[in-house]
Amino acid sequence: MAAELVDLGVDVIVSGDTPAIAAAQKATSTVPIVMANSGDPVVSGFVASLARPGGNITGMASITTELAAKRLELIKEVVPELTGIGVMWEPANPIRERAWEQTREAAEGLGLRALSLPVRNRGEIEPGFAAAAESGIEAIIAFPDRVFTLDEPGFFALAARYKMPTVHEGIHWVESGGLMSYAPDLPEQWLRAAPLVDRILKGANPADIPVEQPTRFELIVNAKTAQALGLAISPSIALRIERIIE
């Protein structure tokens, strides 16, 4: 699809997640590419630096991997008996290994055991939950990878069956049944990408447009999921919640 866009002679390509941005980068080194939501564009090789991208790519960087410690603090407050966290991630995503390492280090800093649960396809999701349960893991952090997107109902049915609270990056995961999300406001990321497109269409060079980072983060909780898991939302957590999914 990226190659088709280039063949059509578009003036700018706007793309959302890391795999799609990588496809656009592979398709062209000349057509400007605006990232609406890149996890870490420097690590992924999309830009030379956030301040000076240096190529045909600029846009928004979520840098969500740096929020690992905060997510762990929040889930530990909701699940006071938490001693171990399982981390589900898709190895095909180039930024996920670093995200796993950051989460592991953050967990150790909080006195938690972290278990890596790489998932390459939908068939490995249930064995991942089973391995977590057998290892005494009490909650799951699931990175927003496509392997989970392909079967969200199945993923959350397994989470309910294994009675595993799940932590995510983005509101739609919580709307689908996840317990909580702490992440940048993703719709706002797309809105902030629009002026960058406007600047490029007016002649600006993406190489000289600094990559922007999020300014607003949301804590979102699914009250129904919390109730089903027998979890109480403490007053300190309640004060920080931006949205409650009923």
C-alpha positions, 0 to 999 in steps of 0.5 A: 500500500505504501508503494502504491501511494508513492506511485500515485504521486502523493505529496505527503504520507501520514502514517500511524504505528511503527510497522506502517511508518517502516513500510512508508520509509521503505517505499520512499526516501523523498516523499515527506512522511508525517508520523502520527504515532511513533513509539520511538522514531530514533530507535526505529531508525526513522529519524536521526534525532528528535530535534533534527530528523535529518531525512524525509520523516517527522511527526509525533513520537509517543515515547510510551516505553518511558512510561513503563515505571508509571504503569507499574506503579499504577497497577501495583496500587490497584493490585496491592498484593502484586508480586509479578507482572507478565509482559506480552509483546510481539517480537516482530515489532522492532521497538518492543525488545527495548520496551520489554527491557525498560519494563523489566528494569522498572519492575525490579526497581519496584521489587516486582518480578517481570516475566517476558511473554513474547507472542508471535501469533494468535495461537501463542496468546493462550499459552502466554496466559497459561505460562503467566498463571503457572508462574504466579503472575498476577497481572499482564502488561500488553503492548499495543501490537497487531497480534493482539489487535487481530483478536481483541475479544479472544484476548480479553476473554482469556484475561477474564478466564485467567482473572488477569488484570491487564494494562494497556496503551490507549483507550480502545483497549480499555473499552474492549475490556482491559483494566486500565491504560496510561498513555498519551492522548492518541487522538490528540497526536493525530490532531497535532500531526495535521499542522505539520502536514500543512507546513510541509505542503507549504514548502517546509522540509521535514528534515528541519521540523523537530519531532514533537512529543506528547504533552498530555497523558491519560489514566483510563480505567474500566469500572466493569472489569475492575468489579469483575476482578474484585478490585477496588479503585483507591481514592488516590487512583480515582483522583487521577483517572481521566476517564472511567469506562462503565 
